[in-house]
Structures are given as structure tokens and as C-alpha cells.
Amino acid sequence: MKAININEFGGTEVLKLVEIERPIPAADEILIKVFASGVNLVDCGIRNGGNDILRPFLKLPLTLGCDAAGIITEIGSEVKNFKIGDQVYGCPNFPGNGSYAEYCAAKANQFALKPKNITFNEAAGVPLAALVAWAGLFELGELKAGQQVFIQGASGGIGSFAVQFAKSKGAFVIASASTGNVDFLKQIGADEVIDYKTQNFNELLREIDLVFDASSLRDNNERLKAISVLKNGGIFVSVNVDFPFNEKVNEALAKRNIKGKMVAGQKHENLAEIAKLIEEGKVTVIVSKVYPIAQVAEAHEESIKGHVRGKLVLEIIKED
């Protein structure tokens, strides 16, 4: 089968389209014929050798890819909740051999049935970003109907899901993004949008229940500004687990009894509820661009720029 492998860590030049053996699913695994894979910034990080947290888990050669959408072609003997022919989506084997390949074997509990009303390319843009958004808002952020949430980096893959999830659960959603994305964020459900190019959010907001930082910006001074708009006892959640809070941030959190949290893990079982929201039309999947598998280097280069609206997707097999 064709796959994008790396045999060494480095820049996009280490991405190689190769022929490798098709994997055989274990008893608790499914084998997926992969139609599409999401392209995530973490893929670029793994390609570069990861960080202190990821590095011990990375074994070369490695097939990249954290999001998969496709059709089950084989099931392990212990798998009871799927059958051959099911269309599924999920996050396989993070951070091991993944979905930049024509076939992928992964644990069945890492997948759910694909939303029926979207394509494989669209479905591949959902799992990792959506699960991070869900965990950040509801599990760590404890967001409830009627509360105010401020979402930073709201036009990106994680942020655009966060806006829609929060709105679907009855929260009042304030989003920040650059000028060109203001109307887009209003279209997907933001109640208010702050243009960070022309407005200072810390001068406009007060008594916010939850700040969800989905921005790629790693700056503890910006975190201090975000903490300042929270109510006493509020919650600050960041997706940037590789960039810890410094002493000043921890002091600011403690001073006002604010919980500071990092999104370090996701629950795959939430994919089923996310699929339901997509099928009900409450959540739209935003795919910025689809790349054929041979253009994976270009997809990584675009991802690194950090200004993608929604998600980038790698098309492994063209859907009929």
C-alpha cells in the first residue's frame, strides 16, 4: 500500500511516498481503507521530532497522520460494535503509525461512525480538532448554558469547532480573530467577534466564565491579559501543552482563584455525539483546502503558517 513515511526527523524533505506492507488488525482493532486524513500542526511537530512529551513515543520509520476517515475492511475477533463496510472516522494510534496511508489498523474504540451527511474529506477534518475543542470546553472548561466563553484563535480548526460546540450548548460566544475572519465567525455562530488587529480584548471584556485559548500564539503575556478578563473563580484553558504557564501566570491564576488547565487528552467516545451535532446541522465542518497525497509537503508548509481557516485535508483515495 502507499503511505507517507518518515525515516528521519526534519523538514518537509523527509516526507516520502513509499510502498509498505498493509497492516493486519489485532483482536481489538479494525482495518480501515483510508479515503482522507486531516493535516494537523502536531503532524508537523512529530515530523520534526516532537517535544519532550512526545519524543519518547516516536519510533522510526513512522507513518504520519492523526485523523482518518474511511471504510472498515477487516475487524478483529474482539470487535463487536462495528462491521465490515461501516464508514468511520477517528484518531488512530496517536502518536504512532497513523492515517497518511491507504490502510490503517487501529483500536476500534478510537473510531465512531462517520456523520452520514458529509464526505470522507470533510470527516477527516473533524476528529482531533473537534475532540480537543470538546475537551477544552466541556470537560476542562465546565462550560454550561448561559455562560460566557471567550475563544481565542477562533477561526482555526480547533477554534471553529469550539465556537459551534459552545453555541450548540447554549453558551454566549465571544470570539477573536483577524479582520478577514470576522464575518466568517458570525456566520458559524459567534455572538460577538473581536478583531485582534484593531481591538484590545482586555479593554472590552470582563467577568467571563471561560477563556478557551485555541490560538497557535505561545505568549505568557497574552495569557495574563486573558486571565484579566475572567471572573474570580473562572477557568482558563489552553491547547498549547508544549508551552507551560510561567511563574507570573500561575501567580495571576492563584490570586483570583482561577483554574488554569491544558488540554492534554481527548475521549474518543465523544466522536459519536459530535457526529450527531453534524448530522443535525448544528455544526459545519470547514475545510480550507484538500491536497492529494503526493502534495503532503505543501500541506505541511501551509499548516505551519498558522493562518488556516478551518482544516487542511490530505486526500488518500478520491471518493466517487
C-alpha positions, 0 to 999 in steps of 0.5 A, a space after each residue: 500500500 502507499 503511505 507517507 513515511 518518515 525515516 528521519 526527523 526534519 523538514 518537509 524533505 523527509 516526507 516520502 511516498 513509499 510502498 509498505 506492507 498493509 497492516 493486519 488488525 489485532 483482536 481489538 482493532 479494525 482495518 480501515 481503507 483510508 479515503 482522507 486524513 486531516 493535516 494537523 500542526 502536531 503532524 508537523 511537530 512529530 515530523 520534526 521530532 516532537 517535544 519532550 512529551 512526545 519524543 519518547 513515543 516516536 519510533 522510526 520509520 513512522 507513518 504520519 497522520 492523526 485523523 482518518 476517515 474511511 471504510 472498515 475492511 477487516 475487524 478483529 475477533 474482539 470487535 463487536 460494535 462495528 462491521 465490515 463496510 461501516 464508514 468511520 472516522 477517528 484518531 488512530 494510534 496517536 502518536 504512532 503509525 497513523 492515517 497518511 496511508 491507504 490502510 490503517 489498523 487501529 483500536 476500534 474504540 478510537 473510531 465512531 461512525 462517520 456523520 452520514 451527511 458529509 464526505 470522507 474529506 470533510 470527516 477527516 477534518 473533524 476528529 482531533 480538532 473537534 475532540 480537543 475543542 470538546 475537551 477544552 470546553 466541556 470537560 476542562 472548561 465546565 462550560 454550561 448554558 448561559 455562560 460566557 466563553 471567550 475563544 481565542 484563535 477562533 477561526 482555526 480548526 480547533 477554534 471553529 469547532 469550539 465556537 459551534 460546540 459552545 453555541 450548540 450548548 447554549 453558551 454566549 460566544 465571544 470570539 477573536 480573530 483577524 479582520 478577514 475572519 470576522 464575518 466568517 465567525 458570525 456566520 458559524 455562530 459567534 455572538 460577538 467577534 473581536 478583531 485582534 488587529 484593531 481591538 484590545 480584548 482586555 479593554 472590552 471584556 470582563 467577568 467571563 466564565 471561560 477563556 478557551 485559548 485555541 490560538 497557535 500564539 505561545 505568549 505568557 503575556 497574552 495569557 495574563 491579559 486573558 486571565 484579566 478578563 475572567 471572573 474570580 473563580 473562572 477557568 482558563 484553558 489552553 491547547 498549547 501543552 508544549 508551552 507551560 504557564 510561567 511563574 507570573 501566570 500561575 501567580 495571576 491564576 492563584 490570586 483570583 482563584 482561577 483554574 488554569 488547565 491544558 488540554 492534554 487528552 481527548 475521549 474518543 467516545 465523544 466522536 459519536 455525539 459530535 457526529 450527531 451535532 453534524 448530522 443535525 446541522 448544528 455544526 459545519 465542518 470547514 475545510 480550507 483546502 484538500 491536497 492529494 497525497 503526493 502534495 503532503 509537503 505543501 500541506 505541511 508548509 501551509 499548516 505551519 503558517 498558522 493562518 488556516 481557516 478551518 482544516 487542511 485535508 490530505 486526500 488518500 483515495 478520491 471518493 466517487 
